[in-house]
Every structure is written in structure tokens, then in C-alpha cells.
Amino acid sequence: MSLLTTARTPTVQIGSLPRVDLLPPSEVQHREVIARARLWVWLCVGATVVAAVAIGATFALNVAATMRLASEQSRTLQIISGIAALSDVSADISTRSELEAMRQSAMGGDLAWTPVVALVASHLPAGVTITGYTLDAGPVPLPGGKPADATGVSGTVTFTSTAPVDFVAATREVRTAAGIRSAEVGDFTSAQGVFTYTVRVVLDQSVYTGAFAPSTEAAK
């Protein structure tokens, strides 16, 4: 065999298969374009599906919220109607509260002034006349409190006589009267044969008439 014939014989590597790409470059590029286009189509479809699901869920939540709002509004209207129907009852309760406050306030001055003055006068010596008094009502009685243990009336009582009297003994006698918590010597003056005495007294709440106290049935 000549050297020319040997040089033209193709050399094939043992153990490998020959691979030859017969596609032209234009076809390869066309296929890549189609693959990319297909990928973008699937991405668009997926995004559309996700958006549709999100929109559907939002719509469902909106419908549920609207129905709940309508239900709450209906309930609110019912409550308002019920309150309006009870307006007369509310007015009566308000009036009752005002009257109760007035009654409580009136209990502080619930006094029969003439018996109070007569009580002091009944323990004065003969020939002594009460000519004036300045008395202030005490606090409102406390529920369940004892009248004899609470101050009811305090102030001064002025009396006169045409003859001098034992002022200290007279004051002590006033102090022993039932309902009087204390009696103290006040002022003493005399003019033109008339003697004027002033006694400071404190009475308990037993002198209250109890006219404004709540009845047993009302208290229940």
C-alpha cells in the first residue's frame, strides 16, 4: 500500500460514537425562541390563575363582610327601637332619682321647730321666757343609724327674765333634757331690769319628725 492511500484513511477512536449536528444555526435559534415563548406562556397562565384565585377570595371575603355588616346594622336598629320603646321608663327612673335626692335633702331639715324650742323651755326656771333662737339643722340621718347618737340641731337659744337666775344651774338643767346632747353657758346681759341669757345647745336626731324617711315597703 502506498503512502498516499494510507494518509486518506479516516481515523476513528475506539469506544466512541461519532456525533454530527446537521441542524443549521437558524433552526437551533428558532427552537430556542419557541421554548422561551412556551415558558412565558406558562408563566402568564400561572399568574392569571393566581390572580383569579386572589380576586375570588377577596370577593368572597367582601361578600361575607357585607352580610355581617348588614346583620349588625339590623341588630343595632332593633336595639335602638327597644331603647326608644323604654324612653318612658327611663324618664320615670330619672324623675324617681330626682325625687329621691330631694327627699334625702329634706331629711336634713326635717324638724318641727316648735317642739324643739318647747323642749328647751320646759327645763328653764319659772319666770323665764324664750325670746329668740338661732338653730341649724344637722346632717341627713344615716341608714340604720341611731338618732340619739347623731347630731340633729345646733345653735343658740335666748331667754329673758325680770329677776336674776342661776345661769349655770339653768344651763345644767337644760342639759338633762331628753334629746339634748350638750348645753353650754353663752352670753349674759342686763338692761333696765331685764336679764338676757344665751345658751348654746346641741340636740340629737330624735327631734327629727321622720316625715321624709322612706317607708318600710319602699325600702324593700
Number of C-alpha atoms within 10 A of each C-alpha: 5 6 7 8 8 9 9 8 8 7 7 9 8 6 6 7 8 7 6 6 6 6 8 8 9 8 10 10 11 10 11 11 12 11 12 10 12 12 12 12 12 11 12 12 12 12 12 12 12 12 12 12 12 12 12 12 12 12 12 12 12 12 12 12 12 12 12 12 12 12 12 12 12 12 12 12 12 12 12 12 11 11 13 12 11 12 11 11 12 13 11 12 12 12 12 12 12 12 12 14 11 12 16 17 14 15 20 19 19 23 21 11 15 8 11 17 15 11 17 24 17 12 16 20 17 10 10 18 15 18 12 13 15 10 18 14 19 21 15 18 20 9 8 6 10 12 16 16 13 18 21 27 26 20 15 18 20 18 18 21 19 14 12 14 17 9 18 13 13 16 24 17 16 24 20 14 16 14 22 24 21 17 23 16 17 16 12 14 10 14 7 6 10 12 17 21 22 21 23 19 22 22 28 21 28 19 22 25 13 14 12 17 17 14 10 7 6 7 7 6
